[in-house]
Amino acid sequence: GTNRDQFTFASDGISPNFTGTVDIIFNIELDMANANNTLRSSVGFRWYHNSAYGPWVRHAYIRRAGNHLKSSINFSTTIDVVANQKIQIESKAFATVNNVTCADNGVEFIIKRRL
């Protein structure tokens, strides 16, 4: 079963309707095909909740050489949460990032209540 009724969903985050512990699973597919002359890019992601945040997660550069234009980043973690405070995913450019995109169906952001 799902526990959707235990969360409030918004375009800028997911808020638990309880104080407790959750598992976060985040996956994103990255595409540099529209990056014009950028030779390589590196982006990172982390979770943010109630003024706390996780470490930046990033993989090796996406390199244009050899037509290697796609990459993915994923992480999973367990955190303690506060009711009605959004859990968000933040992004950051660590190296030249020019039009690194993600398809509409290329993101998976799952939060599960840990009982």
DADALIN-V248749 format. One record per pair of residues at least 12 apart in sequence whose C-alpha atoms are under 10 Angstrom apart, sorted by the first residue. I is the first residue (numbers start at 1). GAP is how many residues later the second one is. D is the distance in whole Angstrom. If there is no record, write none. Layout:
i:gap:d
I:GAP:D
I:GAP:D
This chain:
i:gap:d
2:110:9
2:111:10
3:108:10
3:109:8
3:110:8
4:12:10
4:13:10
4:107:10
4:108:9
4:109:10
5:12:8
6:12:7
6:77:10
6:106:9
6:107:8
7:76:9
7:77:9
7:79:10
7:104:9
7:105:9
7:106:9
8:76:8
8:77:10
8:78:9
9:77:9
9:78:10
10:76:9
11:77:10
12:74:8
12:75:9
12:76:7
12:77:9
13:35:9
13:36:9
13:72:9
13:73:5
13:74:5
13:75:5
13:76:7
13:96:10
14:35:10
14:70:9
14:71:8
14:72:5
14:73:5
14:74:7
14:75:10
14:95:9
14:96:9
14:97:8
15:34:9
15:66:9
15:67:9
15:68:7
15:69:5
15:70:5
15:71:4
15:72:6
15:73:9
15:96:10
16:65:7
16:66:7
16:67:5
16:68:6
16:69:7
16:70:7
16:71:8
16:95:9
16:96:10
16:97:9
17:64:10
17:65:8
17:66:5
17:67:6
17:68:9
17:69:10
18:63:8
18:64:7
18:65:4
18:66:7
18:67:9
18:95:9
19:61:8
19:62:6
19:63:4
19:64:5
19:65:8
19:66:9
19:94:10
20:59:9
20:60:6
20:61:5
20:62:7
20:63:8
20:93:8
20:94:8
20:95:8
21:57:7
21:58:6
21:59:4
21:60:6
21:61:9
21:91:9
21:92:6
21:93:5
21:94:8
22:55:8
22:56:6
22:57:6
22:58:6
22:59:7
22:88:10
22:89:6
22:90:5
22:91:4
22:92:5
22:93:8
23:53:7
23:54:6
23:55:4
23:56:7
23:57:9
23:87:8
23:88:6
23:89:5
23:90:6
23:91:7
24:23:9
24:51:8
24:52:5
24:53:5
24:54:6
24:55:8
24:63:9
24:85:7
24:86:6
24:87:5
24:88:7
24:89:9
25:49:8
25:50:6
25:51:4
25:52:7
25:53:9
25:83:8
25:84:6
25:85:5
25:86:6
25:87:9
26:19:9
26:20:9
26:21:9
26:47:8
26:48:5
26:49:5
26:50:6
26:51:9
26:63:9
26:81:8
26:82:6
26:83:5
26:84:6
26:85:9
27:18:10
27:45:7
27:46:6
27:47:4
27:48:7
27:49:9
27:79:8
27:80:6
27:81:5
27:82:7
27:83:9
28:17:9
28:43:9
28:44:6
28:45:5
28:46:6
28:47:10
28:73:10
28:74:7
28:75:9
28:77:9
28:78:6
28:79:5
28:80:6
28:81:9
29:41:7
29:42:6
29:43:4
29:44:7
29:45:9
29:72:8
29:73:6
29:74:7
29:75:10
29:76:9
29:77:5
29:78:7
29:79:9
30:13:9
30:32:9
30:39:8
30:40:6
30:41:5
30:42:5
30:43:8
30:70:6
30:71:6
30:72:5
30:73:8
30:76:8
30:77:9
31:31:8
31:37:9
31:38:6
31:39:5
31:40:7
31:41:9
31:68:9
31:69:6
31:70:5
31:71:6
31:72:8
31:75:10
32:30:7
32:31:8
32:32:8
32:35:10
32:36:9
32:37:5
32:38:6
32:39:9
32:65:9
32:66:8
32:67:7
32:68:5
32:69:6
32:70:9
33:31:8
33:34:9
33:35:9
33:36:6
33:37:8
33:66:8
33:67:8
33:68:8
34:35:9
34:64:8
34:65:6
34:66:7
34:67:8
35:29:9
35:34:9
35:62:8
35:63:5
35:64:5
35:65:6
35:66:9
36:28:10
36:62:8
36:63:8
37:27:9
37:61:9
38:24:10
38:25:9
38:26:7
38:58:7
38:59:7
38:60:6
38:61:9
38:62:10
39:22:10
39:23:8
39:24:6
39:25:5
39:26:7
39:30:10
39:57:8
39:58:9
39:59:10
40:20:10
40:21:6
40:22:5
40:23:4
40:24:6
40:25:8
40:28:10
40:29:9
40:55:8
40:56:7
40:57:8
40:58:9
41:19:9
41:20:5
41:21:5
41:22:7
41:23:9
41:28:10
41:52:8
41:53:8
41:54:5
41:55:5
41:56:5
41:57:8
41:58:10
41:59:8
42:16:7
42:17:7
42:18:7
42:19:5
42:20:6
42:21:9
42:29:10
42:50:9
42:51:6
42:52:5
42:53:5
42:54:7
42:55:7
42:58:9
43:13:9
43:14:9
43:15:6
43:16:8
43:17:9
43:18:8
43:19:9
43:30:9
43:48:7
43:49:6
43:50:5
43:51:5
43:52:7
43:53:9
43:54:7
43:57:9
44:12:6
44:13:5
44:14:4
44:15:8
44:29:8
44:30:10
44:46:8
44:47:6
44:48:5
44:49:7
44:50:7
44:51:10
45:12:5
45:13:7
45:28:8
45:29:9
45:30:9
45:44:7
45:45:5
45:46:4
45:47:7
45:48:9
46:12:9
46:28:10
46:29:9
46:42:8
46:43:6
46:44:5
46:45:7
46:46:9
47:28:10
47:29:10
47:30:9
47:32:10
47:40:7
47:41:6
47:42:5
47:43:6
47:44:9
48:37:10
48:38:8
48:39:6
48:40:5
48:41:6
48:42:7
49:30:9
49:31:9
49:32:7
49:33:8
49:36:7
49:37:6
49:38:5
49:39:6
49:40:9
50:30:10
50:31:8
50:32:7
50:33:10
50:34:9
50:35:6
50:36:7
50:37:8
50:38:10
51:34:10
52:27:10
52:29:10
52:35:10
53:26:10
53:34:10
53:35:9
53:36:9
53:37:9
54:23:9
54:25:9
54:35:10
54:36:10
56:19:10
56:34:9
56:35:8
56:36:8
57:16:7
57:17:8
57:18:7
57:34:9
57:35:10
58:14:9
58:15:6
58:16:8
58:17:9
58:33:10
58:34:9
58:35:10
58:36:9
59:12:8
59:13:8
59:14:6
59:15:9
60:12:10
60:13:10
61:33:9
61:34:8
61:35:10
62:35:10
62:38:9
69:31:9
70:30:9
70:31:10
70:32:10
72:30:10
72:34:9
72:35:10
73:34:10
74:33:10
74:34:9
74:35:10
76:33:10
76:34:9
76:35:10
77:34:10
78:33:9
78:34:9
78:35:10
78:36:9
79:35:10
80:33:10
80:34:10
81:32:10
87:24:9
88:21:10
89:20:9
